Every structure is written in structure tokens, then in C-alpha cells.
Amino acid sequence: MRIRIENARIVDGTGAPAYEGSLTIEDEHLAEVGEASLPPDEVLDARGQVVAPGFIDIHSHSDFTLPGMPEAEAKIAQGVTTEVVCNCGMGLLPANDRVDKLYELIQPIVFGEPGGHCYRDLDAYRDELEGRGVSVNVACLVPHGNVRAAVMGMEERAATSTEIDDMRGIVDGVMAQGAFGFSTGLVYPPGAFAETEEIVEVVKAIRPYGGFYATHMRDEGTRVVDSIEEAIGIGRAAGVGVQISHHKAAGRLNWGKTKKTLAILDAARREGLDVHSDVYPYTAGSTVLSAMVVPLWAFEGSQTQLMERLQDPPTRERIIADSKARMLKLIPLPTILERIVPKHLFLPAMLRAMSKLVVISSTKRQHHYEGKSLHEMAKMRGQDLFEAILDLLVEEETAVAAIAHVMGEEDVQRVMKHPATMIGTDGFPQREGKPHPRTFGTYPRVLERYVR
């Protein structure tokens, strides 16, 4: 089948200005651009329309949903034809029994329906997608969380040299099967348990393959400047390119810090390092609620152990105390003022304000909470905020996702305008709940709100 598209405004993806022209597609491939030499079977008049290459979603989590939703309608409808998956140190591969236990923690969220499972390696995942006839091109990264869990489980400690060698071996194997790079999610266990030096040594395994290092940094708020320096330092030490995932400055008190983070990125690029970042066109992010509230130490071990900790009164008190202590660190006060007014006096007002900015997007059972802020949820239950959150996590077996309205519009625009920035959705389709609109609306929003 040969289709001729005429009178289109062509944006060819090279950075060149758009121009009026025609092109021919034959058997799903671009056959010619410009004057037609091949007789078409069909002619489409694209007057007033734009023709462009398919978009690349550089930061996607669709690896979890493509086996069950291979049509990828949420992305295809936006013009996305290539997805880079297994970001934030999590993904469907590689896996062993230890990794399978890791994903029990968030099974209903990441799989969306019963029956989802991980794959032993990239070959097995590729075979699954090819068998189902997936609609998009898929580029897989090697997720750090899986690799660490495969070797160490959910242990909160530094890796030994032998364990690092084992992790490098796993990474090498998946890269040899066609992965494009390595990703970390340094706010999520078990990846968050890794020290910088450990990550450097594991990342070195992707260098022979020309892979890049994509990272959800350790802190996107108060310590975002330190975090981007760590990320770039890892790339420098390992000799690989760096992709800063969903580049942001989270929390009103941190708005404007993208001026500094972009300056650091620019300095690294002038140094000759291959550093880029990506962004989505919204001032709200989304993740699992447990990652927002529960301290890292509580995740060590298994889902069963986490549930026990959430219900054990002394441990529960410690979880709440640690969470409040983390919140206190977000309040920057001049030293002299802090001597007069202790930080803890500001905490109730801060918690009340923050609880109104976080909205529950999906639950396993109690769907009436979806679309409600944490403040509204606690009020509906007649409970203290933290008691309500922890009880909800127990009742839902931690399978609660939330949307946090924590970014400033100026930061979003500043990052988006930077020449080293790509667009990514950071989303995966959900059949239920009230998911973040970025999964379905990122590219139309960029074009409508920021391009026009």
C-alpha cells in the first residue's frame, strides 16, 4: 500500500524550520519526500495539517502495561511511536524470585489487574511483546531496583564487592540482549539503599554498549542541587551519558532552584559530558503514597514485614515520628529565628497545607477516596492525618497512588525551554482510578500550551 500525503506542513525532526511539502509512505515506511516518482494507491490532502516523525517518550513506565494493553492507545493517540521504559530503577525485567517479591509491594498499581508478572530477562519480555503485536517501538533500560533486589533482596546496607560484581554481571547480560542503558530510582527501595560508589561501579557495565544513565535523583526538593551533582558525578566517573529524569524543583520553598540545577547541567556539558534531562508539562507529580510518607528503613525485607511494621504500635509511632522529622527539614528558618521560634511549632500548619496538595489517584478497594486530598480523606475518616494515612495503606495493602501538586510553573517552563531537555510522560495507562493526565495528555498539552 502506497499513500501520498500532499500539501502538508512538514516538521522533519532535524531542527530545521517547518516547510510545505509532500511525502510518500509505502508499507509503513517513508518512501520519499518531495516530488512524487511513485504512483500512489491513495492520496491524502493534508492542507492545514502538520506531518512529523512519531514522538519519543523518553521517560515511560508502560513496560508494566504493554503486555496487557499492547495497543498502547494512550500513547499512540498523542503521536508517540517510541517509548523508553524501565525508568526510575523499576521495571518488568530482569527478575528472579527476590524481584517478584519486591513487586508484591505495589502489584495492583504497576500491573493494573490480576495476573501481571515480571520477566526473567529482556529476551523473554521482547518475545511477549512481539507475540502480542505491540503498537509502539520499545526501548528498555536496565532498572537498578530489580538488579539490586535480584542479588540482595530488600536489605538496607552497602553491597559487598562480590555483590557488586554479581550486579554488573546481570546488567551486562541485559545490555547484551539489547537494553539501551541503566536507570535508578534513588527515592525508592531497594535502590535508595545504594551508596554513590556502588552505583558508579554497576553503571560502568553499560559503558561498553554505549548505554546512558537515567536517574530519578535522591532528592528533587530541598537537596535537589546536591542530587544533580551526584547524578552527573556518577556519569562522569562511569564514563557514560546522563539523563536527569523529570527535572524539577519540588516544594514551594524550592521553586526557582532549577536556575542552579540547569547551570550545573550546562557546566557539565561544557566539560564535554553528555547530559540531558526530561520534563512533563504539569506542575504535579505522581507516585505511590507509601514512598511519600513511609521512611526507607520500614521497607526492608518483604511486603509482609512492611505490613507488620505499619500495624505494630511502637514501630508505627517511629514511622510517624520519622516522617514528621523529615517534614521539619523542609522548613528553612534563619538560625536566629529558629532560636526564638522552634521549627516544630510550624509543623501542624505545614502538614495541613501539604495534605491539601496531595490527591489520592488510585486505590485497590476503597475507590471513594480517589480524587480526594489526604486532608479530605482524613476528615472523612475522622482521624489524625498520619493515623489515617497509615491505616489506609494497611487496608489497601499499600496499593495507593497519589498525585502531588508541588512544582512551580516557572520551573516547568525554564526546564522545558532548555535545549538539552526532552519531553517524557512519566506515566503508564490505568484502566481504573483517577490517574495523572500526563499519561494521556502530555504531548497535546506541550503543543497547545507551550508551543502555540
Order of alpha helices (4+ residues) and beta strands (2+ residues): beta-beta-beta-beta-beta-beta-alpha-beta-alpha-alpha-alpha-beta-alpha-alpha-beta-alpha-beta-alpha-beta-alpha-beta-beta-alpha-alpha-alpha-alpha-alpha-beta-alpha-alpha-beta-alpha-beta-alpha
